[in-house]
Structures are given as C-alpha cells and as structure tokens.
Amino acid sequence: MQKALDDVTEIFIKVMRKFEASAKTRLQQCHVAHADSLEGLVGQFGDILQILQDEGIPERRRLAIIRESLGDDPRSALVRCNEHIAYAGNFDLPFMLTSPGFCCQ
C-alpha cells in the first residue's frame, strides 16, 4: 500500500511539473504576443504626460486634447491596461489548466 501511495505521489508531482512548465511557456508567449499593445499604451501615456506638461496649451483645452490623443474609444485603452495588469509579472496560475491555444484575451 505504501509503495502504491508513493507511486501515485510521484506521478502527481510529475504531472504538476508539466502543467507548471506549460503554464510558464504560455505566459511568456502571452507577454510576447502583447508586447506591441503594451508599447502602444506606453506611447499613449507619454503623449498624455506631454500634453499635461505643455505650458502652451490652455488649461481648458487640455482635456479635449487628451481625449483626442486616446482616439475614438478611451475605454479600449483602459481594457488593454487592465489586461496587461492582470497578466503582468510571473503569475502563471491562470495558464495551468487552460487549452494550449489560450493566451490572455
């Protein structure tokens, strides 16, 4: 009985290590796939900071110019920010039990 429990434990550990390795790989793929989006968000943020610091722009016009720099739908930028925050770092747990084609969406 003890040998059987040891074997089951060893199999469980091997399976979990495979899940972990696969999850880390998928997390890295997700980071690579969304690198362009992150660069775009950083660019937009830089534009907004530039607008805020520009002394030549009247205070009343700044908000309108910031909205223009965000494009037609500022909510999409917020969604992309939240997606990045959710998958930033090395938190690979969401990728452990997902289908192989899964990436942060």
N, C-alpha and C positions, 0 to 999 in steps of 0.2 A: 504494500500500500504506500509506504514511504517513497519507494522508487517511482511509482506512478505519479505521485504528487510532485516530486522533484522534476520529472519529465514534463508534466503539464506546466509547471512554473517556468521551466527553461524555454518551452515553446512560446508561452505567453510573452516572455521577455524579448525573444527574437522577433515576434510579430510586432510588438510595440516599438522596437528599434527601427523596423522597416517603416512603420507608419510615421515615426518621427523624422526619419531621413527623407521620406517622400514629402512630408509637410514642409520641411525646410527648403527643399528644392522648389516646391510650388510657390512658397513665399518669395523666394529670390526671383522666380520668373514673374511674379506679380509686380515686384518692385521694378524690374527691368521694363515690363510692359507699360508701366505707368510713369516712367521717368519723364517722358515728353509732357505729359499732363502736369506733372509737378513743376517742371521748368516754366510752363505757361502760367501757372498760378504764382510762382515767384516773380515772374515778369510783371504780371498784373499788380501784385503787391508793391513792387518797386515803382511802377507808374503812379500808383495812388500816393505813395510816400513823396514822390517828386512833386505831385500836384499840391499836396498839403504844405510843402516847404516853399513853393514858388510864391514869392512876395508880390510878383507882378499880377497875380490873379486875385481879383476882389473876393472877399470872404463869401459874399452871397453867390458867386458863380462856382465856387469850388465843388459843392455837392453835385451840381449838374455835370461838371467836367469829370468828376469821379464816376458818376453813373455812365457817362459816355465811354470811359475807358474800360468799364466792365462789360460793355456790349449790351446786346438786347435783353439777356436774361441773367441778372446777377445771381439768381437762385442756383443756376447750374454751377457757377463758380463755388458757391457755398457747399453744394453737394459734393463737388470734387475735393474740396478741402476736408470735408467730413470723412470721405472715403480714404483720403491719404492718412488722416489721423487714426482711423480705425486699423489700418494695416501698417502703420509706421513701426519701426523698431523690429524686434525679432520675435514677436508674438505669433507663433506658427500654429497654435492650437486650432483655430478655425479651419485649417487646411488638413488636419489629420484624417478626418473621416468624410472627405468630400470626393466627388468624382474626379478623375485625373485631369479633365479639361477645365476644372474650376479655377478661376482667378478672381481677385477682388473685383466686384462689379460696380 
